[in-house]
Each structure stands twice: as C-alpha cells, then as structure tokens.
Amino acid sequence: MDDESNAVPHNVVRLNAVQIRTLAHPLRARLLGLLRVDGPATATTLARLLDTNTGATSYHLRQLADVGLVAEETGLGTSRQRFWRAAHDASTWRPTDFDDDPDARAAAEWIESHQVRFMTEQAEQWLAAQPQAPQAWREAATISDAMLTVAPERLRALNEEIWELIVRYRQDPAFAEEEGAAQVHVFLASFPRAEELR
C-alpha cells in the first residue's frame, strides 16, 4: 500500500527498521493483529485467546510497546490489570524501504510470508464452515482471482482504487450498523507472475 495515497486508512504507521524487526515474530504479529481487530485487552485475555501463557504475552507486549506499536490503554483496568491497545490501525512499508538493511528486509519478507499463511488459514476455515453458514453469507462471500496485463504504474493505481473502496467501507459507521453485519476478511494480493520477471 502506498502510504502517500489518499487510499491509506487513517492512523497508519510506516514501519521503520527497528519496528519491522520487532514485529517479525509469530506471537507478536498475532498479538498486534488481535488488538487491531478486537480492541484493547489484557495480557491474560490475549494469552487465553492465543493459547499461550501470560508471562510470554506480557513480555512480547512490552517489546511491541518499546517500538511504539502498542500502548497501554490508561482509561481501562486497575493498578493490577493492565489493558493494551494497538497504537495504529494498520502498518505499511515499501519493499524498497529496507534494501540497505538485510535484517530488516528479511523481517519484512517473514511478515509477508506470515500474512500469506494467515490468509490461507482464514480462507480454509471459511471453506470448512461454509456449508453450515447462513445462506446470505454463502451467497455474499467469494474466493476468486483474475489475471491482468498491466504496467507497474497501472497496478499501483488499481491497488489504490481498491484501497479507496475498502477505506470508504471501513469508515462509514452505517455499514457496521446494518442488520446482520459481521466482521469479514478482505485480502488483497497483486503481483506479477514470477515467469514474467525472468
């Protein structure tokens, strides 16, 4: 996602090398994802959701906080119960941001691979649940692909248009208040075929 585009959601952080290296960890990536989707939570709640222990969750939350990706939610909890929240709605970077930092580049590649695995896992869970899902959701959901022949600039423009539409849906509270509304996954991946680059 181009961070200079109008299509970028509000409150997005462009990750620096330290942040991306910190985020390139399975538990940290899952913690940040849960906080972004479900909102503030305690280390205990997050540990239960992720089937891990509170000590590990607390440690990794502190690591994320040290680089500004999560923050303590001061309006919730007590002195013994600490709530954490995501500091941003989304993260972004450009593939070329870390060309001069092999460790950060490797971290970015790991995060992208992790995201692809997560998308696959979520799609497989939907396919397993789909036969029992309400008819309206079965008819509304889709998994599809398309092949286009475009120049890099045109692909970038296409991605920006798609993000503009997604941002409009995310920012309109009326959509979330409609009867039957639920959180849905929308995955975007667009890239040239590997054979085309040889």
Backbone as ProteinMPNN parsed JSONL, in Angstrom:
{"seq_chain_A": "MDDESNAVPHNVVRLNAVQIRTLAHPLRARLLGLLRVDGPATATTLARLLDTNTGATSYHLRQLADVGLVAEETGLGTSRQRFWRAAHDASTWRPTDFDDDPDARAAAEWIESHQVRFMTEQAEQWLAAQPQAPQAWREAATISDAMLTVAPERLRALNEEIWELIVRYRQDPAFAEEEGAAQVHVFLASFPRAEELR", "coords_chain_A": {"N_chain_A": [[0.848, -1.17, 0.0], [0.589, 2.173, -0.831], [1.817, 4.68, 1.09], [1.487, 7.366, 0.663], [-0.777, 7.739, -0.702], [-4.215, 8.726, -1.113], [-5.761, 6.644, -0.45], [-4.945, 5.313, 1.791], [-5.764, 4.039, 4.991], [-6.787, 5.949, 7.896], [-4.545, 6.731, 10.611], [-2.171, 5.121, 10.239], [0.914, 3.432, 10.444], [4.095, 3.838, 9.084], [6.358, 1.444, 8.949], [9.537, 1.417, 10.52], [12.982, 0.263, 10.425], [13.642, -0.851, 12.955], [11.104, -1.291, 14.096], [9.981, -3.12, 12.254], [11.669, -5.299, 12.486], [11.136, -6.007, 15.116], [8.438, -6.706, 14.97], [8.485, -8.992, 13.443], [7.808, -11.7, 14.439], [6.152, -14.615, 15.445], [4.24, -14.654, 17.681], [4.121, -11.963, 18.411], [3.164, -10.751, 16.068], [0.619, -11.9, 15.962], [-0.484, -10.956, 18.373], [-0.557, -8.143, 17.928], [-2.281, -8.112, 15.736], [-4.685, -9.124, 16.885], [-5.256, -7.089, 18.766], [-5.702, -4.973, 17.036], [-7.984, -5.797, 15.657], [-9.896, -6.645, 17.602], [-9.745, -4.788, 19.639], [-8.79, -3.123, 22.787], [-7.174, -5.161, 25.297], [-6.292, -7.35, 28.034], [-3.131, -8.824, 29.016], [-3.61, -11.335, 30.038], [-6.114, -12.052, 28.935], [-5.421, -12.038, 26.218], [-3.484, -14.057, 26.221], [-5.056, -16.284, 26.791], [-6.711, -16.331, 24.496], [-4.808, -16.848, 22.546], [-3.735, -19.189, 23.31], [-1.443, -19.397, 25.005], [1.012, -18.539, 27.546], [0.608, -16.104, 30.191], [2.931, -14.751, 30.985], [4.647, -14.868, 28.724], [3.055, -13.493, 26.904], [2.865, -10.956, 28.135], [5.576, -10.175, 28.071], [6.076, -9.991, 25.272], [4.217, -8.055, 24.543], [5.321, -5.849, 25.839], [7.674, -5.613, 24.355], [6.61, -4.859, 21.871], [5.473, -2.455, 22.663], [7.739, -0.977, 23.31], [8.674, -0.173, 20.831], [6.678, 1.374, 19.899], [4.363, 0.218, 18.767], [2.256, -0.883, 20.191], [0.294, 0.291, 22.98], [-0.268, 1.191, 26.401], [-3.594, 1.125, 27.523], [-4.893, 3.559, 29.142], [-7.357, 4.312, 30.16], [-8.752, 2.119, 30.964], [-9.057, -0.774, 33.122], [-7.248, -1.641, 36.18], [-4.875, -0.945, 38.823], [-3.722, -3.412, 39.009], [-4.497, -4.67, 36.774], [-3.747, -4.489, 33.555], [-4.523, -2.947, 30.545], [-3.997, -3.268, 27.053], [-3.563, -1.653, 23.874], [-3.681, -1.422, 20.289], [-1.442, 0.776, 18.705], [-1.846, 1.857, 16.24], [-3.989, 1.712, 13.325], [-3.194, 0.218, 11.155], [-0.292, -1.125, 9.449], [2.383, -0.191, 7.279], [4.759, -0.427, 4.598], [7.28, 0.022, 2.116], [8.533, -2.242, -0.314], [11.113, -1.515, -1.028], [12.089, -0.076, 1.095], [13.904, -1.241, 2.851], [16.182, -2.005, 1.535], [18.873, -1.516, 2.057], [19.332, -2.74, 4.438], [19.821, -5.758, 5.449], [18.808, -7.382, 7.572], [16.391, -6.135, 8.337], [15.087, -6.298, 5.897], [14.836, -9.076, 5.654], [13.128, -9.488, 7.812], [10.832, -8.116, 6.92], [10.183, -9.713, 4.732], [9.601, -12.093, 6.087], [7.296, -11.285, 7.523], [5.52, -10.779, 5.401], [5.322, -13.382, 4.307], [4.237, -14.676, 6.519], [1.772, -13.367, 6.615], [0.598, -14.291, 4.231], [0.344, -17.014, 4.881], [-1.449, -16.748, 7.016], [-3.69, -15.664, 5.677], [-4.325, -17.83, 4.035], [-4.951, -19.766, 5.979], [-7.218, -18.549, 7.182], [-8.983, -18.496, 4.984], [-9.277, -21.25, 4.537], [-10.531, -21.981, 6.93], [-12.968, -20.65, 6.57], [-13.95, -22.058, 4.317], [-14.315, -24.569, 5.47], [-16.319, -23.992, 7.323], [-18.326, -22.985, 5.757], [-20.483, -24.685, 4.633], [-22.324, -24.8, 6.768], [-22.944, -22.187, 7.197], [-25.083, -19.252, 7.208], [-27.342, -18.788, 4.459], [-27.302, -16.253, 3.238], [-24.699, -15.288, 3.766], [-23.194, -17.267, 2.491], [-23.849, -16.778, -0.143], [-22.878, -14.212, -0.453], [-20.12, -14.203, 0.062], [-16.86, -14.658, -1.44], [-14.265, -16.292, -3.255], [-11.844, -15.68, -5.434], [-9.941, -15.084, -8.462], [-8.007, -13.139, -10.8], [-6.374, -12.534, -13.892], [-4.399, -9.99, -15.174], [-2.96, -7.826, -17.642], [-0.752, -5.453, -17.182], [1.111, -2.392, -16.698], [3.608, -1.518, -14.166], [2.87, 0.988, -12.986], [0.133, 1.112, -13.532], [-0.8, -1.081, -12.097], [-0.269, -0.215, -9.535], [-2.044, 1.962, -9.416], [-4.471, 0.567, -9.617], [-4.427, -0.901, -7.194], [-4.555, 1.257, -5.406], [-7.114, 2.269, -5.989], [-8.725, 0.117, -5.178], [-8.105, 0.09, -2.441], [-9.133, 2.583, -1.724], [-11.875, 2.097, -1.907], [-12.163, 0.094, 0.068], [-11.393, 1.55, 2.351], [-13.452, 3.448, 2.401], [-15.657, 1.807, 3.026], [-14.823, 0.902, 5.54], [-14.807, 3.237, 7.037], [-17.389, 4.185, 7.139], [-19.815, 4.301, 9.428], [-22.418, 3.442, 9.195], [-22.51, 1.108, 7.679], [-21.54, -0.884, 9.406], [-23.566, -0.951, 11.22], [-25.731, -2.083, 10.023], [-28.353, -4.515, 9.797], [-27.453, -7.813, 10.564], [-24.763, -7.432, 10.104], [-21.293, -8.277, 10.135], [-17.845, -8.895, 11.027], [-15.65, -9.166, 8.299], [-13.196, -10.801, 6.265], [-11.053, -9.258, 3.981], [-8.859, -9.808, 1.551], [-5.979, -8.648, -0.119], [-3.887, -9.151, -2.754], [-1.576, -8.508, -5.146], [0.493, -9.019, -7.824], [3.241, -9.489, -10.145], [3.443, -12.392, -12.267], [5.898, -14.817, -11.544], [7.293, -15.908, -13.696], [7.114, -13.921, -15.573], [9.028, -12.093, -14.913], [11.465, -13.054, -15.565]], "CA_chain_A": [[0.0, 0.0, 0.0], [1.365, 3.409, -0.917], [1.428, 5.495, 2.237], [1.208, 8.736, 0.263], [-2.041, 7.729, -1.421], [-5.427, 9.052, -0.358], [-6.437, 5.399, -0.124], [-4.443, 4.745, 3.036], [-6.632, 4.3, 6.134], [-6.254, 6.859, 8.909], [-3.776, 6.149, 11.702], [-1.306, 4.069, 9.716], [2.33, 3.656, 10.716], [5.059, 3.295, 8.127], [7.318, 0.787, 9.827], [10.972, 1.614, 10.331], [13.738, -0.988, 10.521], [13.525, -1.407, 14.308], [9.736, -1.786, 14.263], [9.704, -4.299, 11.438], [12.401, -6.431, 13.079], [10.416, -6.386, 16.336], [7.158, -7.318, 14.61], [8.708, -10.259, 12.743], [7.779, -12.772, 15.438], [4.791, -15.154, 15.344], [3.331, -14.233, 18.743], [3.943, -10.506, 18.348], [2.284, -10.454, 14.933], [-0.746, -12.29, 16.345], [-0.939, -10.02, 19.408], [-0.904, -6.871, 17.303], [-3.474, -8.345, 14.927], [-5.863, -9.208, 17.764], [-5.547, -5.767, 19.327], [-6.257, -4.136, 15.969], [-9.323, -6.263, 15.27], [-10.83, -6.772, 18.726], [-9.634, -3.678, 20.575], [-7.953, -3.301, 23.975], [-7.292, -6.404, 26.059], [-5.215, -7.607, 28.988], [-2.218, -9.905, 28.647], [-4.268, -12.591, 30.414], [-7.121, -12.348, 27.913], [-4.719, -12.363, 24.979], [-2.855, -15.367, 26.403], [-6.113, -17.291, 26.661], [-7.126, -16.378, 23.092], [-3.718, -17.364, 21.719], [-3.301, -20.459, 23.893], [-0.07, -19.266, 25.484], [0.992, -18.128, 28.952], [0.553, -14.659, 30.419], [4.288, -14.213, 31.035], [5.121, -14.666, 27.35], [2.239, -12.435, 26.303], [3.295, -9.681, 28.727], [6.906, -9.853, 27.552], [6.007, -9.573, 23.872], [3.506, -6.77, 24.51], [6.3, -4.811, 26.204], [8.562, -5.433, 23.202], [5.856, -4.067, 20.889], [5.311, -1.103, 23.217], [9.039, -0.295, 23.248], [8.88, 0.401, 19.492], [5.531, 2.214, 19.564], [3.3, -0.462, 18.028], [1.127, -0.989, 21.117], [0.393, 1.223, 24.104], [-1.183, 0.894, 27.497], [-4.881, 1.834, 27.463], [-4.959, 4.066, 30.514], [-8.736, 4.509, 30.602], [-9.337, 0.833, 31.356], [-8.298, -1.595, 34.047], [-6.893, -1.199, 37.524], [-3.422, -0.983, 39.011], [-3.278, -4.799, 38.851], [-4.991, -5.179, 35.493], [-3.26, -3.56, 32.533], [-5.066, -3.145, 29.204], [-3.147, -2.849, 25.946], [-4.261, -1.357, 22.626], [-2.822, -1.159, 19.135], [-1.167, 2.208, 18.566], [-2.218, 2.261, 14.882], [-4.971, 0.834, 12.68], [-2.535, -0.622, 10.157], [1.134, -0.888, 9.207], [2.75, -0.225, 5.869], [6.141, -0.17, 4.211], [7.529, -0.286, 0.71], [9.559, -3.282, -0.424], [12.448, -0.916, -1.185], [12.469, 0.649, 2.312], [14.947, -1.916, 3.624], [17.185, -2.55, 0.617], [20.222, -1.377, 2.612], [19.35, -3.367, 5.764], [19.441, -7.151, 5.212], [17.995, -7.928, 8.664], [15.044, -5.576, 8.224], [14.497, -6.868, 4.684], [14.437, -10.446, 5.995], [11.955, -9.373, 8.685], [9.693, -7.755, 6.064], [9.834, -10.91, 3.963], [8.945, -13.023, 7.001], [5.949, -10.774, 7.804], [4.697, -11.019, 4.216], [5.056, -14.824, 4.25], [3.316, -14.961, 7.623], [0.465, -12.863, 6.206], [0.06, -15.222, 3.237], [-0.091, -18.212, 5.616], [-2.646, -16.366, 7.767], [-4.799, -15.557, 4.732], [-4.675, -19.193, 3.638], [-5.608, -20.379, 7.139], [-8.552, -17.969, 7.328], [-9.802, -18.961, 3.862], [-9.59, -22.659, 4.778], [-11.539, -22.022, 7.997], [-14.253, -20.282, 5.965], [-14.408, -23.161, 3.48], [-14.795, -25.633, 6.356], [-17.553, -23.543, 7.988], [-19.285, -22.5, 4.769], [-21.725, -25.451, 4.475], [-23.253, -24.516, 7.861], [-23.151, -20.739, 7.291], [-26.359, -18.787, 6.657], [-27.365, -18.675, 3.002], [-26.925, -14.898, 2.816], [-23.237, -15.195, 3.784], [-22.659, -18.161, 1.463], [-24.028, -16.132, -1.442], [-22.129, -12.951, -0.491], [-18.673, -14.439, 0.126], [-16.24, -15.094, -2.694], [-12.824, -16.517, -3.394], [-11.635, -15.679, -6.878], [-8.729, -14.412, -8.902], [-8.039, -12.644, -12.173], [-5.073, -12.201, -14.469], [-4.409, -8.772, -15.971], [-1.677, -7.443, -18.216], [-0.644, -4.021, -16.915], [2.421, -1.869, -16.296], [3.668, -1.299, -12.715], [2.107, 2.176, -12.575], [-1.29, 0.782, -13.608], [-1.09, -1.963, -10.966], [-0.293, 0.645, -8.349], [-3.307, 2.707, -9.47], [-5.535, -0.387, -9.301], [-4.377, -1.143, -5.749], [-5.037, 2.456, -4.719], [-8.575, 2.328, -6.149], [-9.32, -0.909, -4.313], [-7.981, 0.553, -1.056], [-10.088, 3.677, -1.515], [-13.178, 1.479, -1.663], [-12.108, -0.556, 1.379], [-11.382, 2.605, 3.368], [-14.808, 4.021, 2.46], [-16.491, 0.858, 3.766], [-14.373, 0.865, 6.944], [-15.047, 4.496, 7.733], [-18.813, 4.521, 7.193], [-20.391, 3.537, 10.533], [-23.728, 2.89, 8.823], [-22.343, -0.266, 7.198], [-21.372, -1.768, 10.561], [-24.808, -0.979, 11.994], [-26.79, -2.761, 9.272], [-28.774, -5.8, 10.363], [-26.679, -8.949, 10.085], [-23.366, -7.071, 9.831], [-20.26, -9.038, 10.846], [-16.502, -8.657, 10.505], [-15.294, -10.026, 7.171], [-11.822, -10.676, 5.774], [-10.833, -8.879, 2.589], [-7.431, -9.95, 1.303], [-5.528, -8.076, -1.386], [-2.539, -9.514, -3.187], [-1.433, -8.295, -6.589], [1.924, -9.089, -8.126], [3.482, -10.127, -11.444], [3.823, -13.807, -12.263], [7.359, -14.935, -11.452], [7.834, -16.179, -15.033], [7.135, -12.67, -16.334], [10.177, -11.287, -14.499], [12.713, -13.721, -15.976]], "C_chain_A": [[0.894, 1.233, 0.0], [0.924, 4.344, 0.188], [1.148, 6.944, 1.864], [-0.101, 8.84, -0.501], [-3.172, 8.17, -0.516], [-6.13, 7.794, 0.112], [-5.996, 4.805, 1.203], [-5.405, 5.058, 4.174], [-5.977, 5.293, 7.089], [-5.458, 6.064, 9.936], [-2.97, 4.926, 11.261], [0.138, 4.424, 10.033], [3.144, 3.057, 9.571], [6.212, 2.755, 8.951], [8.752, 1.155, 9.473], [11.675, 0.276, 10.573], [13.607, -1.636, 11.893], [12.132, -2.0, 14.514], [9.502, -3.07, 13.48], [10.457, -5.517, 11.962], [11.697, -6.918, 14.341], [9.138, -7.14, 16.003], [7.313, -8.692, 13.966], [8.869, -11.408, 13.731], [6.348, -13.303, 15.469], [3.827, -14.647, 16.42], [3.087, -12.727, 18.69], [3.01, -10.116, 17.208], [0.836, -10.787, 15.284], [-1.31, -11.36, 17.414], [-1.39, -8.701, 18.792], [-2.166, -7.015, 16.46], [-4.74, -8.404, 15.763], [-6.238, -7.852, 18.334], [-6.144, -4.845, 18.269], [-7.688, -4.53, 15.622], [-10.308, -6.181, 16.425], [-10.747, -5.644, 19.74], [-8.831, -4.033, 21.81], [-8.238, -4.6, 24.73], [-6.121, -6.502, 27.028], [-4.318, -8.72, 28.458], [-2.846, -11.257, 28.956], [-5.292, -12.999, 29.367], [-6.455, -12.765, 26.612], [-4.051, -13.733, 25.068], [-3.879, -16.48, 26.23], [-6.527, -17.445, 25.194], [-6.079, -17.031, 22.198], [-3.123, -18.656, 22.258], [-1.81, -20.429, 24.252], [-0.122, -18.813, 26.939], [1.092, -16.609, 29.077], [1.944, -14.033, 30.453], [4.835, -13.925, 29.643], [4.364, -13.524, 26.687], [2.673, -11.07, 26.822], [4.642, -9.24, 28.171], [6.815, -9.299, 26.128], [5.201, -8.289, 23.7], [4.457, -5.627, 24.858], [7.276, -4.549, 25.053], [7.882, -4.588, 22.124], [5.676, -2.627, 21.364], [6.611, -0.312, 23.109], [9.295, 0.359, 21.89], [7.643, 1.161, 19.002], [4.42, 1.549, 18.781], [2.076, -0.753, 18.885], [1.366, -0.003, 22.253], [-0.567, 0.778, 25.189], [-2.436, 1.745, 27.331], [-5.188, 2.3, 28.87], [-6.379, 4.233, 31.025], [-9.411, 3.241, 31.078], [-8.468, 0.163, 32.407], [-8.061, -0.945, 35.394], [-5.375, -1.235, 37.637], [-2.871, -2.398, 38.821], [-3.668, -5.38, 37.496], [-4.679, -4.15, 34.406], [-3.86, -3.92, 31.172], [-4.099, -2.579, 28.172], [-4.018, -2.578, 24.726], [-3.232, -1.21, 21.51], [-2.637, 0.346, 19.011], [-1.598, 2.744, 17.202], [-3.243, 1.271, 14.332], [-4.318, -0.15, 11.721], [-1.064, -0.241, 10.066], [1.379, -0.919, 7.708], [4.254, -0.051, 5.729], [6.225, -0.451, 2.719], [8.615, -1.355, 0.654], [10.974, -2.717, -0.52], [12.93, -0.196, 0.07], [13.698, 0.061, 2.998], [16.02, -2.543, 2.734], [18.597, -2.491, 1.182], [20.356, -2.003, 3.998], [18.883, -4.817, 5.623], [18.564, -7.747, 6.314], [16.557, -7.418, 8.594], [14.343, -6.127, 6.987], [14.024, -8.297, 4.948], [13.203, -10.438, 6.892], [10.711, -9.04, 7.868], [9.237, -8.956, 5.251], [9.139, -11.937, 4.845], [7.504, -12.581, 7.266], [5.03, -11.024, 6.612], [4.354, -12.5, 4.077], [4.071, -15.241, 5.333], [1.901, -14.523, 7.248], [-0.177, -13.789, 5.176], [-0.43, -16.494, 3.928], [-1.371, -17.929, 6.396], [-3.86, -16.282, 6.84], [-5.271, -16.943, 4.299], [-5.433, -19.898, 4.756], [-7.037, -19.859, 7.299], [-9.481, -18.433, 6.213], [-10.199, -20.423, 4.055], [-10.615, -22.815, 5.893], [-12.915, -21.656, 7.456], [-14.793, -21.438, 5.124], [-14.946, -24.311, 4.321], [-16.129, -25.269, 6.996], [-18.663, -23.209, 7.006], [-20.558, -23.346, 4.653], [-22.766, -25.181, 5.565], [-23.568, -23.024, 7.988], [-24.522, -20.362, 6.732], [-26.25, -18.564, 5.143], [-26.899, -17.301, 2.531], [-25.409, -14.737, 2.773], [-22.627, -16.082, 2.709], [-22.78, -17.539, 0.077], [-23.196, -14.855, -1.569], [-20.618, -13.163, -0.567], [-18.139, -14.902, -1.226], [-14.757, -15.374, -2.49], [-12.59, -16.619, -4.891], [-10.304, -15.021, -7.205], [-8.915, -13.955, -10.339], [-6.612, -12.369, -12.619], [-5.254, -10.976, -15.357], [-3.028, -8.585, -16.587], [-1.588, -5.928, -18.112], [0.805, -3.662, -16.584], [2.426, -1.636, -14.787], [2.836, -0.109, -12.244], [0.61, 1.897, -12.558], [-1.673, -0.148, -12.446], [-1.171, -1.153, -9.68], [-1.603, 1.435, -8.289], [-4.488, 1.8, -9.122], [-5.587, -0.652, -7.802], [-4.917, 0.052, -4.973], [-6.554, 2.577, -4.824], [-9.267, 1.318, -5.243], [-9.258, -0.462, -2.859], [-8.923, 1.703, -0.755], [-11.471, 3.127, -1.194], [-13.22, 0.814, -0.285], [-12.161, 0.481, 2.495], [-12.765, 3.217, 3.509], [-15.739, 3.1, 3.254], [-16.116, 0.827, 5.245], [-14.794, 2.107, 7.707], [-16.515, 4.874, 7.836], [-19.475, 3.691, 8.287], [-21.74, 2.912, 10.19], [-23.608, 1.445, 8.35], [-22.265, -1.25, 8.36], [-22.654, -1.903, 11.367], [-25.949, -1.669, 11.265], [-27.112, -4.106, 9.907], [-27.964, -6.93, 9.729], [-25.22, -8.649, 9.811], [-22.415, -7.897, 10.695], [-18.906, -8.657, 10.263], [-16.23, -9.654, 9.38], [-13.83, -9.778, 6.8], [-11.865, -10.24, 4.319], [-9.323, -8.915, 2.388], [-7.099, -9.327, -0.044], [-4.09, -8.507, -1.632], [-2.495, -9.298, -4.691], [0.053, -8.205, -6.898], [2.105, -9.742, -9.493], [3.803, -11.608, -11.27], [5.346, -13.892, -12.292], [7.986, -15.144, -12.83], [7.968, -14.903, -15.862], [8.389, -11.841, -16.038], [11.509, -11.89, -14.932], [13.211, -13.185, -17.292]], "O_chain_A": [[1.855, 1.306, 0.765], [-0.234, 4.761, 0.218], [0.615, 7.687, 2.688], [-0.491, 9.935, -0.907], [-3.102, 8.01, 0.702], [-7.003, 7.859, 0.977], [-6.629, 3.87, 1.691], [-5.828, 6.204, 4.324], [-4.756, 5.454, 7.087], [-5.675, 4.864, 10.107], [-3.081, 3.845, 11.84], [0.54, 5.581, 9.907], [2.912, 1.925, 9.148], [6.953, 3.514, 9.576], [9.134, 1.201, 8.304], [11.028, -0.722, 10.889], [13.474, -2.856, 11.984], [12.002, -3.1, 15.051], [8.888, -4.006, 13.991], [9.952, -6.638, 11.895], [11.667, -8.119, 14.605], [8.793, -8.108, 16.681], [6.363, -9.475, 13.947], [9.94, -12.006, 13.838], [5.409, -12.507, 15.514], [2.706, -14.25, 16.099], [1.963, -12.272, 18.903], [2.158, -9.243, 17.373], [-0.074, -10.033, 14.938], [-2.489, -11.011, 17.368], [-2.474, -8.202, 19.098], [-3.025, -6.133, 16.472], [-5.754, -7.808, 15.401], [-7.417, -7.504, 18.379], [-7.005, -4.022, 18.581], [-8.512, -3.666, 15.324], [-11.43, -5.703, 16.253], [-11.601, -5.551, 20.621], [-8.251, -5.116, 21.885], [-9.374, -5.07, 24.793], [-5.1, -5.833, 26.868], [-4.705, -9.466, 27.558], [-2.64, -12.22, 28.219], [-5.337, -14.159, 28.957], [-6.875, -13.732, 25.977], [-4.052, -14.487, 24.095], [-3.599, -17.498, 25.597], [-6.677, -18.565, 24.706], [-6.416, -17.689, 21.214], [-2.13, -19.159, 21.732], [-1.036, -21.304, 23.862], [-1.209, -18.714, 27.509], [1.594, -15.927, 28.184], [2.122, -12.903, 29.998], [5.416, -12.866, 29.406], [4.953, -12.692, 25.996], [2.832, -10.13, 26.043], [4.829, -8.069, 27.838], [7.406, -8.265, 25.819], [5.482, -7.509, 22.789], [4.403, -4.561, 24.243], [7.659, -3.405, 24.806], [8.507, -3.706, 21.534], [5.72, -1.693, 20.563], [6.587, 0.89, 22.846], [10.043, 1.333, 21.801], [7.567, 1.544, 17.835], [3.6, 2.244, 18.18], [0.969, -0.859, 18.359], [2.482, 0.473, 22.462], [-1.548, 0.082, 24.929], [-2.353, 2.938, 27.036], [-5.682, 1.532, 29.695], [-6.579, 4.292, 32.238], [-10.545, 3.292, 31.553], [-7.292, 0.492, 32.561], [-8.583, 0.125, 35.706], [-4.676, -1.521, 36.664], [-1.693, -2.568, 38.509], [-3.213, -6.461, 37.124], [-5.281, -3.078, 34.356], [-3.725, -5.05, 30.704], [-3.466, -1.547, 28.393], [-5.074, -3.187, 24.557], [-2.064, -0.912, 21.759], [-3.589, 1.105, 19.197], [-1.704, 3.958, 17.024], [-3.352, 0.142, 14.809], [-4.844, -1.242, 11.502], [-0.646, 0.816, 10.539], [0.667, -1.593, 6.964], [4.926, 0.419, 6.647], [5.343, -1.087, 2.141], [9.519, -1.365, 1.49], [11.932, -3.384, -0.13], [14.074, 0.255, 0.109], [14.45, 0.783, 3.653], [16.686, -3.498, 3.135], [19.436, -3.32, 0.832], [21.376, -1.821, 4.664], [17.682, -5.083, 5.671], [17.666, -8.537, 6.022], [15.614, -8.189, 8.773], [13.142, -6.394, 7.022], [12.939, -8.684, 4.516], [12.327, -11.291, 6.747], [9.648, -9.619, 8.096], [8.037, -9.189, 5.099], [8.19, -12.587, 4.406], [6.59, -13.405, 7.239], [3.884, -11.436, 6.791], [3.214, -12.841, 3.762], [3.18, -16.057, 5.095], [0.938, -15.234, 7.533], [-1.379, -14.043, 5.245], [-1.502, -17.001, 3.599], [-2.275, -18.764, 6.437], [-4.936, -16.773, 7.18], [-6.472, -17.197, 4.208], [-6.445, -20.553, 4.506], [-7.961, -20.641, 7.525], [-10.648, -18.733, 6.468], [-11.337, -20.797, 3.767], [-11.48, -23.688, 5.816], [-13.915, -22.269, 7.83], [-15.977, -21.761, 5.214], [-15.919, -24.959, 3.937], [-16.978, -26.138, 7.193], [-19.831, -23.157, 7.394], [-21.644, -22.77, 4.58], [-23.964, -25.316, 5.317], [-24.391, -22.644, 8.821], [-25.062, -21.068, 5.881], [-25.193, -18.197, 4.629], [-26.182, -17.196, 1.537], [-24.882, -14.118, 1.849], [-21.644, -15.696, 2.077], [-21.92, -17.746, -0.779], [-22.846, -14.457, -2.68], [-19.915, -12.375, -1.2], [-18.87, -15.461, -2.043], [-14.097, -14.757, -1.654], [-13.082, -17.542, -5.541], [-9.632, -14.474, -6.331], [-9.873, -14.345, -11.007], [-5.753, -12.014, -11.811], [-6.156, -10.935, -16.193], [-2.043, -9.135, -16.093], [-2.256, -5.204, -18.851], [1.611, -4.525, -16.236], [1.358, -1.562, -14.179], [2.168, -0.191, -11.213], [-0.105, 2.38, -11.68], [-2.756, -0.012, -11.878], [-2.041, -1.386, -8.841], [-2.202, 1.56, -7.221], [-5.402, 2.217, -8.411], [-6.662, -0.632, -7.202], [-5.649, -0.115, -3.998], [-7.212, 2.948, -3.851], [-10.278, 1.631, -4.614], [-10.232, -0.608, -2.121], [-9.458, 1.792, 0.35], [-12.156, 3.638, -0.309], [-14.201, 0.956, 0.444], [-12.89, 0.309, 3.472], [-13.209, 3.481, 4.627], [-16.527, 3.578, 4.07], [-16.99, 0.737, 6.106], [-15.104, 2.034, 8.896], [-16.851, 5.809, 8.563], [-19.68, 2.492, 8.101], [-22.156, 1.95, 10.835], [-24.507, 0.64, 8.593], [-22.857, -2.328, 8.304], [-22.814, -2.865, 12.118], [-27.031, -1.827, 11.83], [-26.24, -4.755, 10.485], [-27.813, -6.991, 8.509], [-24.496, -9.522, 9.331], [-22.711, -8.179, 11.856], [-18.824, -8.155, 9.142], [-16.543, -10.838, 9.499], [-13.301, -8.684, 6.998], [-12.624, -10.789, 3.52], [-8.594, -8.131, 2.997], [-7.86, -9.468, -1.001], [-3.2, -8.255, -0.82], [-3.309, -9.862, -5.423], [0.776, -7.408, -6.301], [1.224, -10.468, -9.953], [4.363, -12.021, -10.255], [6.001, -13.119, -12.99], [9.069, -14.631, -13.109], [8.824, -14.812, -16.742], [8.765, -10.981, -16.835], [12.564, -11.303, -14.692], [14.246, -13.63, -17.788]]}, "name": "protein", "num_of_chains": 1, "seq": "MDDESNAVPHNVVRLNAVQIRTLAHPLRARLLGLLRVDGPATATTLARLLDTNTGATSYHLRQLADVGLVAEETGLGTSRQRFWRAAHDASTWRPTDFDDDPDARAAAEWIESHQVRFMTEQAEQWLAAQPQAPQAWREAATISDAMLTVAPERLRALNEEIWELIVRYRQDPAFAEEEGAAQVHVFLASFPRAEELR"}
